């Protein structure tokens, strides 16, 4: 079986390693001329780590990551709302790690090259189309750097792992647009002394008046005890244009929102103003579609289910896709049946995550408290809402997103 993987990101590389683990081979074609450690932070939740541990990558990832001990919620005045343990500290079999996305990507690339061979991961191959007939598929590429058309690659099936702006998906949904609801985001990394436990994942404020997600991704970044702190700022601003993925972020675009955020446990204004790097992104996803599989072609990861970059679920769902399809392909001599079975197993599950991230995201706790207080400070959170009610909100999100303690124990 000749399997063509379009895209060398988290989904494509994880899929390649899952295939190799089951005795199947593939070739991966990546658009970028060189795979580089780009981006800022990402959180690997227990259901993502389950997949990476199954590939034997736990120790490699732990060496370059920080294990989260707790998740803590605050309002925009820095007042404590809710705290819960995370990962192994919450009883999971698998840890929860904060990691630089570029380091994650390079670790996956290194492991994939070792296992499937560096010659089976080809860069500078930008997909421009796929054709199929009863006998196989032909994938058409051009060089990203020169635009020169390359010889088509022929195989039995093609898996589109080419991201939120997937060229393959566009063939089947040509009029589809990303859905932008007026929420823009900025991501940055700053050098800072450890905050709270130094292993804390913090959500502060809400999207209506300014929200921050903050967590460490590198320990002792400078030999002086400072950590590299990843932060993401979000704000809903009606009438504002959508941010651009390809532009560096500007401090002046977001600083006015957070200039007065100085708490007894963190000077937010100082942290974001001292950032090493700021990137801007729009908060976008796409409406779930009724099918991913078209004969010998199917979608995976962000090409299949683009979701809001909140809740740290995009990478997890991509890794689960990869294992699910590899397992099915290893069990059958009919790859078309495997592609359809994969779609049946994963399509509605991931559509639920997309919808949940829109309607009841993991920071719904903060939104709920703001609704109950009218966005004002409170004397005690227990006068506003009980810790049991807040725990239920958190547990409901984990259940729908597929990483409740019970669901991982049963799977």
C-alpha positions as CSV (number, residue, x, y, z in Angstrom):
1,X,0.0,0.0,0.0
2,X,1.5,3.3,-1.0
3,X,0.3,6.1,1.3
4,X,0.9,9.7,0.4
5,X,0.8,12.2,3.4
6,X,0.3,15.8,2.4
7,X,1.7,18.0,5.2
8,X,4.6,17.5,7.6
9,X,3.1,19.2,10.7
10,X,2.0,17.5,13.9
11,X,-0.7,15.4,12.2
12,X,1.4,14.3,9.3
13,X,4.5,13.3,11.3
14,X,2.5,11.6,14.0
15,X,0.5,9.6,11.4
16,X,3.7,8.6,9.7
17,X,5.1,7.2,13.0
18,X,1.8,5.4,13.8
19,X,1.9,3.7,10.3
20,X,5.5,2.7,10.9
21,X,4.7,1.2,14.3
22,X,2.1,-1.0,12.6
23,X,4.3,-2.1,9.7
24,X,3.0,0.3,7.1
25,X,5.0,2.9,5.2
26,X,4.3,6.3,3.7
27,X,6.0,9.3,2.2
28,X,5.4,12.8,3.7
29,X,5.4,15.9,1.5
30,X,5.8,19.3,3.3
31,X,5.2,22.7,1.6
32,X,7.9,24.6,3.5
33,X,11.4,24.5,2.0
34,X,12.8,23.8,5.5
35,X,11.0,22.7,8.6
36,X,12.0,25.2,11.4
37,X,11.1,25.5,15.1
38,X,8.4,28.2,14.7
39,X,5.7,29.5,17.0
40,X,5.4,29.9,20.7
41,X,3.8,27.6,23.4
42,X,1.4,24.7,23.2
43,X,-0.1,22.5,25.9
44,X,-0.1,18.7,25.5
45,X,-3.1,17.5,27.5
46,X,-3.2,13.9,28.8
47,X,-5.1,12.5,25.8
48,X,-2.4,14.0,23.5
49,X,0.3,12.6,25.8
50,X,-1.3,9.2,25.6
51,X,-0.7,9.2,21.9
52,X,2.8,10.4,22.1
53,X,3.7,8.0,24.9
54,X,2.4,5.1,22.8
55,X,4.9,6.2,20.2
56,X,7.7,6.1,22.8
57,X,8.2,9.9,22.9
58,X,7.5,10.6,26.5
59,X,11.1,11.0,27.7
60,X,12.1,13.1,24.7
61,X,9.2,15.5,25.3
62,X,9.7,15.7,29.1
63,X,13.3,16.8,28.5
64,X,12.2,19.9,26.7
65,X,8.9,20.7,28.5
66,X,7.4,21.7,31.8
67,X,4.9,19.4,33.5
68,X,1.8,21.3,34.7
69,X,0.7,20.7,38.3
70,X,-2.4,22.9,38.4
71,X,-4.8,25.0,36.4
72,X,-5.9,28.3,38.1
73,X,-8.6,30.7,37.1
74,X,-8.7,34.4,38.0
75,X,-10.9,37.4,37.1
76,X,-9.4,40.5,35.4
77,X,-8.8,42.0,38.8
78,X,-6.5,39.1,39.7
79,X,-9.0,37.6,42.2
80,X,-8.9,33.9,42.6
81,X,-11.8,31.9,41.2
82,X,-11.0,28.2,41.0
83,X,-8.0,25.8,41.1
84,X,-7.7,22.2,40.1
85,X,-4.8,19.7,39.8
86,X,-3.8,18.7,36.3
87,X,-2.3,15.6,34.5
88,X,-0.7,13.1,36.8
89,X,-1.4,15.3,39.8
90,X,-5.1,14.9,39.1
91,X,-4.8,11.1,38.8
92,X,-4.3,10.7,35.1
93,X,-1.9,8.1,33.8
94,X,-0.3,10.7,31.5
95,X,1.2,14.1,32.3
96,X,0.2,17.4,31.0
97,X,3.1,19.3,29.5
98,X,3.7,22.9,28.5
99,X,6.1,23.0,25.5
100,X,7.4,25.3,22.8
101,X,5.5,24.4,19.6
102,X,8.7,24.6,17.5
103,X,10.5,22.2,19.9
104,X,7.6,19.8,19.7
105,X,7.6,19.9,15.9
106,X,11.3,19.3,15.7
107,X,11.1,16.4,18.1
108,X,8.4,14.8,16.0
109,X,10.5,15.5,12.9
110,X,13.6,13.9,14.4
111,X,11.8,10.8,15.5
112,X,9.9,10.4,12.2
113,X,13.2,10.7,10.2
114,X,14.8,8.0,12.4
115,X,11.8,5.7,11.9
116,X,10.6,6.1,8.4
117,X,13.9,7.5,6.9
118,X,14.8,11.1,6.1
119,X,14.3,10.4,2.4
120,X,10.6,9.7,3.0
121,X,10.0,13.3,4.4
122,X,10.3,15.7,1.5
123,X,10.2,19.5,1.8
124,X,9.5,22.2,-0.7
125,X,6.5,20.3,-2.1
126,X,3.5,22.5,-2.1
127,X,0.3,20.6,-3.0
128,X,-1.8,22.1,-5.8
129,X,-4.2,19.3,-6.5
130,X,-5.2,15.6,-6.2
131,X,-6.7,13.3,-8.8
132,X,-8.0,9.8,-8.4
133,X,-9.4,6.9,-10.3
134,X,-10.3,3.2,-9.6
135,X,-6.6,2.3,-9.4
136,X,-5.1,5.1,-7.3
137,X,-4.4,8.7,-6.6
138,X,-2.0,11.3,-8.2
139,X,-0.9,14.2,-6.1
140,X,0.4,17.3,-7.9
141,X,3.0,19.5,-6.3
142,X,5.0,22.6,-7.2
143,X,8.2,23.9,-5.5
144,X,7.3,26.4,-2.9
145,X,10.4,28.4,-3.5
146,X,10.4,28.6,-7.3
147,X,6.8,27.7,-8.3
148,X,8.2,25.0,-10.7
149,X,5.7,22.2,-11.2
150,X,7.0,18.8,-10.1
151,X,6.3,15.3,-11.3
152,X,3.0,14.0,-9.8
153,X,3.3,11.4,-7.0
154,X,1.2,8.3,-7.4
155,X,-0.1,6.1,-4.7
156,X,-3.1,4.2,-3.3
157,X,-4.5,6.8,-0.9
158,X,-3.7,10.4,0.0
159,X,-4.1,11.9,3.5
160,X,-4.5,15.7,3.7
161,X,-2.7,16.9,6.8
162,X,-2.1,20.4,5.3
163,X,-3.7,22.5,8.0
164,X,-6.5,25.0,8.4
165,X,-6.0,26.4,4.9
166,X,-5.8,22.9,3.3
167,X,-5.5,23.0,-0.4
168,X,-7.0,19.5,-0.6
169,X,-10.0,20.4,1.5
170,X,-10.5,23.4,-0.8
171,X,-11.0,21.1,-3.8
172,X,-14.1,19.6,-2.1
173,X,-15.3,22.7,-0.3
174,X,-14.3,25.5,-2.7
175,X,-16.5,28.2,-1.3
176,X,-15.7,27.5,2.3
177,X,-14.4,30.3,4.5
178,X,-12.9,30.4,7.9
179,X,-15.4,31.6,10.6
180,X,-14.3,34.7,12.4
181,X,-16.4,35.8,15.4
182,X,-14.6,39.1,16.1
183,X,-12.0,37.6,18.6
184,X,-8.4,38.4,17.8
185,X,-5.4,36.9,19.6
186,X,-1.8,37.7,20.3
187,X,0.7,35.1,21.5
188,X,4.0,36.0,23.1
189,X,6.9,34.6,25.2
190,X,8.5,36.5,28.0
191,X,11.4,35.8,30.5
192,X,10.0,35.9,34.0
193,X,10.5,34.5,37.5
194,X,8.3,31.5,38.1
195,X,4.7,32.5,38.7
196,X,2.7,30.8,41.5
197,X,4.1,27.2,41.6
198,X,6.2,27.6,38.5
199,X,4.1,24.8,37.2
200,X,0.8,26.6,37.0
201,X,-1.5,27.1,34.0
202,X,-3.4,30.3,34.5
203,X,-6.5,31.8,32.8
204,X,-7.2,35.4,33.7
205,X,-10.2,37.5,32.6
206,X,-12.6,36.8,29.8
207,X,-12.8,37.6,26.1
208,X,-15.3,40.4,26.5
209,X,-12.9,42.6,28.5
210,X,-9.6,41.0,27.9
211,X,-8.4,37.5,28.6
212,X,-4.9,36.0,29.2
213,X,-3.7,32.4,29.2
214,X,-0.3,32.1,30.9
215,X,2.0,29.1,31.4
216,X,5.7,28.3,31.5
217,X,7.3,26.3,28.7
218,X,11.1,26.4,29.5
219,X,12.8,26.3,32.9
220,X,15.8,28.4,33.8
221,X,16.0,30.0,30.3
222,X,18.9,32.3,31.2
223,X,20.8,30.5,34.0
224,X,19.3,33.0,36.5
225,X,16.1,31.1,37.4
226,X,13.8,32.8,34.9
227,X,11.4,30.7,33.0
228,X,10.2,31.3,29.4
229,X,6.5,32.2,29.9
230,X,4.1,31.6,27.1
231,X,1.0,33.9,27.1
232,X,-1.9,34.4,24.8
233,X,-4.1,37.5,24.9
234,X,-7.7,37.4,23.5
235,X,-10.3,40.1,23.1
236,X,-13.6,40.4,21.3
237,X,-13.8,43.7,19.5
238,X,-16.9,44.3,17.3
239,X,-16.0,45.9,13.9
240,X,-12.3,45.1,14.2
241,X,-10.8,43.4,11.1
242,X,-9.4,39.9,11.4
243,X,-5.7,39.6,12.5
244,X,-3.2,38.3,10.0
245,X,-1.3,35.0,10.6
246,X,1.7,36.3,8.6
247,X,2.3,39.5,10.6
248,X,4.3,39.9,13.8
249,X,2.2,41.3,16.6
250,X,2.6,44.8,17.9
251,X,2.6,45.5,21.6
252,X,0.6,48.7,21.1
253,X,-2.3,46.7,19.6
254,X,-3.0,44.9,22.9
255,X,-1.2,46.8,25.6
256,X,-4.0,49.3,26.3
257,X,-6.2,46.4,27.4
258,X,-3.8,45.1,30.0
259,X,-1.9,48.3,31.0
260,X,-3.6,48.4,34.5
261,X,-3.4,44.6,35.2
262,X,-1.0,44.6,38.1
263,X,-1.9,42.0,40.8
264,X,-0.1,41.1,44.0
265,X,0.9,37.8,42.3
266,X,1.8,39.1,38.8
267,X,2.5,42.4,37.0
268,X,0.8,41.5,33.7
269,X,1.6,44.8,32.0
270,X,5.3,44.4,32.7
271,X,5.3,40.8,31.6
272,X,3.8,41.4,28.2
273,X,5.7,44.6,27.6
274,X,9.0,42.7,28.1
275,X,8.1,40.0,25.5
276,X,10.9,38.4,23.4
277,X,8.4,37.8,20.6
278,X,4.8,38.6,19.9
279,X,2.7,37.0,17.1
280,X,-0.8,37.9,16.1
281,X,-3.5,35.4,15.0
282,X,-7.2,35.5,14.4
283,X,-9.5,33.3,16.5
284,X,-11.0,31.3,13.7
285,X,-12.4,27.8,12.9
286,X,-14.6,26.3,10.3
287,X,-18.1,24.8,10.5
288,X,-18.0,21.0,10.8
289,X,-18.6,19.4,7.4
290,X,-20.6,16.3,6.6
291,X,-17.7,14.3,5.2
292,X,-13.9,14.1,5.1
293,X,-13.5,11.1,2.9
294,X,-13.8,11.2,-0.9
295,X,-12.8,7.9,-2.4
296,X,-9.1,7.5,-1.9
297,X,-8.6,10.9,-0.2
298,X,-9.4,12.0,3.4
299,X,-8.5,14.8,5.8
300,X,-6.7,14.8,9.1
301,X,-6.0,17.2,11.9
302,X,-6.7,20.9,11.2
303,X,-7.5,20.0,7.6
304,X,-10.4,17.9,8.9
305,X,-11.6,19.9,11.9
306,X,-10.2,23.4,12.3
307,X,-11.1,24.5,15.8
308,X,-10.5,27.5,18.0
309,X,-6.9,27.5,19.4
310,X,-8.2,27.3,22.9
311,X,-8.4,24.4,25.3
312,X,-5.2,22.9,23.8
313,X,-7.2,20.4,21.8
314,X,-6.1,20.9,18.2
315,X,-2.8,18.9,18.6
316,X,-4.6,16.2,20.7
317,X,-7.3,15.6,18.2
318,X,-4.8,15.4,15.4
319,X,-2.7,12.8,17.2
320,X,-5.9,10.8,17.9
321,X,-6.8,11.0,14.2
322,X,-3.4,9.7,13.3
323,X,-3.6,6.6,15.6
324,X,-7.2,5.9,14.6
325,X,-6.5,5.8,10.9
326,X,-3.3,3.9,11.2
327,X,-5.0,1.2,13.2
328,X,-7.8,0.8,10.7
329,X,-5.4,0.7,7.7
330,X,-3.3,-2.0,9.5
331,X,-6.4,-4.2,10.0
332,X,-7.7,-4.3,6.4
333,X,-6.6,-5.0,2.9
334,X,-9.1,-2.4,1.6
335,X,-7.9,1.1,2.3
336,X,-11.1,2.7,1.0
337,X,-13.0,0.9,3.7
338,X,-10.5,2.1,6.3
339,X,-10.9,5.7,5.3
340,X,-14.7,5.5,5.6
341,X,-14.4,3.8,9.0
342,X,-12.0,6.5,10.2
343,X,-14.4,9.2,9.2
344,X,-17.3,7.4,11.0
345,X,-15.2,7.1,14.1
346,X,-13.8,10.6,14.2
347,X,-16.0,13.1,12.4
348,X,-18.8,13.7,14.9
349,X,-16.5,13.4,17.9
350,X,-14.3,16.2,16.6
351,X,-17.3,18.3,15.5
352,X,-18.5,18.2,19.1
353,X,-15.2,19.7,20.2
354,X,-15.4,22.4,17.6
355,X,-18.8,23.4,18.7
356,X,-17.9,23.2,22.4
357,X,-14.9,25.4,21.9
358,X,-17.2,28.0,20.4
359,X,-20.1,27.8,23.0
360,X,-18.6,26.6,26.2
361,X,-14.8,26.9,26.1
362,X,-12.5,25.8,29.0
363,X,-12.5,29.4,30.2
364,X,-16.3,29.4,30.4
365,X,-15.7,29.4,34.2
366,X,-14.4,33.0,33.9
367,X,-17.2,34.0,31.6
368,X,-19.8,32.6,34.0
369,X,-18.3,34.5,36.9
370,X,-18.2,37.7,35.0
371,X,-21.9,37.2,34.1
372,X,-22.8,36.6,37.8
373,X,-20.8,39.6,39.1
374,X,-21.5,42.0,36.2
375,X,-17.8,42.2,35.6
376,X,-17.2,43.7,39.1
377,X,-14.8,42.6,41.8
378,X,-16.2,40.3,44.5
379,X,-15.6,39.8,48.2
380,X,-15.4,36.0,48.0
381,X,-15.9,33.7,45.1
382,X,-18.1,31.5,47.3
383,X,-20.6,34.3,47.6
384,X,-20.9,34.2,43.8
385,X,-20.8,30.5,42.8
386,X,-19.7,27.3,44.6
387,X,-16.5,25.5,43.9
388,X,-18.7,22.4,43.1
389,X,-20.5,24.3,40.3
390,X,-17.2,25.5,38.9
391,X,-15.8,21.9,39.0
392,X,-18.8,20.7,37.1
393,X,-18.2,23.3,34.3
394,X,-14.6,22.1,34.0
395,X,-15.5,18.4,34.1
396,X,-18.2,18.9,31.4
397,X,-15.6,20.4,29.0
398,X,-13.1,17.6,29.6
399,X,-15.8,15.0,29.0
400,X,-16.9,16.5,25.6
401,X,-13.3,17.2,24.6
402,X,-12.4,13.6,25.3
403,X,-10.0,13.9,28.2
404,X,-12.0,13.3,31.3
405,X,-10.3,11.0,33.8
406,X,-13.0,8.4,33.2
407,X,-12.8,8.4,29.4
408,X,-9.1,8.0,29.4
409,X,-9.2,5.1,31.9
410,X,-11.8,3.3,29.8
411,X,-10.0,3.8,26.4
